[in-house]
Structures are given as C-alpha cells and as structure tokens.
C-alpha cells in the first residue's frame, strides 16, 4: 500500500508512512494549542523539511478538507472567540475561501492589465 500523503510504499496494512503519520499527529495534537509559530518550531526540532510538511498539510484525502484547512479553521475560531465573537469557521469554509483566492478562482478576481470595476 502507498502512503496517502507522500505515495511512498508503506507496507501491506499501513495507510501512511511513519514520517507523514508523525506530522499528522503533531498537527492534530499540538496545532490548536501552540499555533503556527509553535508548529514550525516543533517541525524544525523533529527534523522535518518544509516540503515534507507542506505535502502533508496540502494533501486532500478522499475529498475532505486538507489538514491546512482544518488547522486554519481551528486557529481562526480560537482567535474569534478570544475577541468575543462566535467562532464558526468550518474547514469547508476555509477551503471555499482558499479556492476563491486562487488565480481565476472566483468573483472579484482580475488579471494583470485588466481594469478593475469599482463602484462608489
């Protein structure tokens, strides 16, 4: 079987390789508690490369939101609750916003050289 994240051989039973499984475990356990800066420090201390971490965070498994989307929604909700607002950002909401921000991904985007349409 191949790893769901890096597609390297994992054996007959495992679905993730040990490196990717460790990254997922760190994000799920420590992500909402330590925040992004803390996660970067943990990943560096564990010896993971940026490519390894980005690959796991950005992989979409079975049409579910990515780990990055889930982490972003959790951190956004913590921040909003800290500011006294209801935190209702779901991972699907984050995915929708991210897709809208991709080039040509939604309304309100324009290409270089095109005029913007501003309403006053």
C-alpha positions in Angstrom: 0.0 0.0 0.0 1.1 3.5 -0.7 1.1 6.4 1.8 -1.9 8.7 1.4 0.3 11.8 1.6 3.7 11.1 0.0 2.8 8.0 -2.0 5.8 6.0 -0.8 5.5 2.3 -0.1 4.2 1.8 3.5 3.7 -2.0 3.6 0.6 -4.1 3.4 -1.5 -2.7 6.2 -0.4 0.9 6.9 -2.0 3.8 5.1 0.6 6.4 6.0 4.3 6.2 6.3 5.9 6.9 9.7 7.1 10.5 8.7 3.7 11.6 7.4 1.9 9.9 10.3 4.1 11.8 12.8 3.3 15.1 11.0 -0.4 14.5 11.1 -0.2 13.5 14.8 1.7 16.7 15.6 -0.8 18.9 13.8 -3.8 17.2 15.4 -2.5 17.2 18.9 -0.5 20.4 19.1 -1.7 22.6 16.3 -4.6 24.5 18.0 -2.6 24.8 21.2 0.7 26.1 20.0 -0.3 28.0 16.8 1.5 28.3 13.6 4.8 29.6 15.0 4.9 26.8 17.6 4.2 24.2 14.9 7.1 25.5 12.8 9.4 25.1 15.9 8.2 21.6 16.6 8.6 20.5 12.9 12.2 22.0 12.9 13.0 20.2 16.1 11.7 16.9 14.7 13.9 17.4 11.6 11.1 17.6 9.0 11.7 19.5 5.8 9.4 22.2 4.6 8.5 20.1 1.6 7.5 17.1 3.8 5.3 19.3 6.0 3.7 21.2 3.1 3.0 17.9 1.2 1.1 16.5 4.3 -0.7 19.8 5.1 -1.9 20.3 1.5 -2.9 16.8 0.5 -6.6 16.4 0.0 -7.6 12.8 1.1 -11.0 11.5 -0.1 -12.4 14.9 -1.0 -12.1 16.0 2.7 -10.6 19.4 3.6 -6.8 19.5 3.8 -5.0 19.5 7.2 -4.1 23.1 6.5 -7.8 24.0 6.1 -8.7 22.2 9.3 -5.8 23.9 11.2 -6.7 27.3 9.8 -10.4 27.0 10.8 -9.4 25.9 14.3 -7.0 28.7 14.8 -9.5 31.2 13.3 -12.2 30.1 15.7 -9.8 30.3 18.7 -8.9 33.9 17.6 -12.6 34.9 17.1 -13.6 33.5 20.4 -10.7 35.4 22.1 -12.1 38.6 20.5 -15.6 37.8 21.9 -17.1 36.7 18.5 -18.6 33.4 17.8 -16.1 31.1 16.1 -18.0 29.3 13.4 -15.4 28.9 10.6 -15.5 25.3 9.3 -12.7 23.6 7.3 -15.1 23.6 4.3 -15.5 27.4 4.6 -11.7 27.8 4.6 -11.4 25.5 1.5 -14.1 27.6 -0.2 -12.2 30.9 0.6 -8.9 29.4 -0.5 -10.3 28.2 -3.8 -11.8 31.6 -4.4 -8.4 33.2 -3.9 -6.6 31.0 -6.5 -6.0 32.6 -9.8 -9.3 32.7 -11.7 -10.9 31.0 -8.8 -13.9 33.2 -8.0 -15.7 36.5 -8.4 -13.7 39.6 -7.6 -10.5 38.5 -9.3 -9.0 40.1 -12.4 -5.9 39.6 -14.4 -2.9 41.9 -14.7 -3.6 44.6 -17.1 -7.3 44.5 -16.9 -9.3 47.4 -15.5 -11.0 46.9 -12.2 -14.6 47.8 -11.9 -15.1 49.8 -8.7 -18.4 51.0 -7.5 -18.7 54.1 -5.4 
